[in-house]
Amino acid sequence: MSGTVRVGGPVSQEQVWLVYPAEFRFPGIEGQFEVHTGIVATASRAVLELIAEGNIPENLICLAGYAGWGPGQLEDEILRGSWLPTDVDSKIVFEVPPEECWQEAYARIGASPMAFTTRTVGLA
């Protein structure tokens, strides 16, 4: 097995998170949860051990760390215009090359990175 471990976020970067299509969920292993239809995430050591043994789900994404927010923080950031919320698209997660994900996500909602250059809420 070879691949790239991506940075998942600034919190607990020593912890590995695994993300893969729900169809490859490991039966009988706790700690796997569907974060959105068709997308499973886990930090389960049992899953990591199965993968190390060669049971590798297709389109596996390995992340070191995660992004987290305190109570109300994410909602506040959305109100300030720091995020462009939209529906999840598992095709962008699993089928688009990592270096093209952001462009694809922006295109999906009809925006561009330039939307973040303004400080006026509602113009993003």
Buried (B, 14 or more C-beta within 10 A) or exposed (E): EEEEEBEBBEEBEEEBBBBBBBEBBBEEBEEBEEEEEBBBBBBBEBBBEBBEEEEBBEBBBBBBBBEEEEEEEBEEEEEEBEEBEEEEBBEBBBEBEEEEEEEBBBEEEEBEEEBBEEEEEEEB
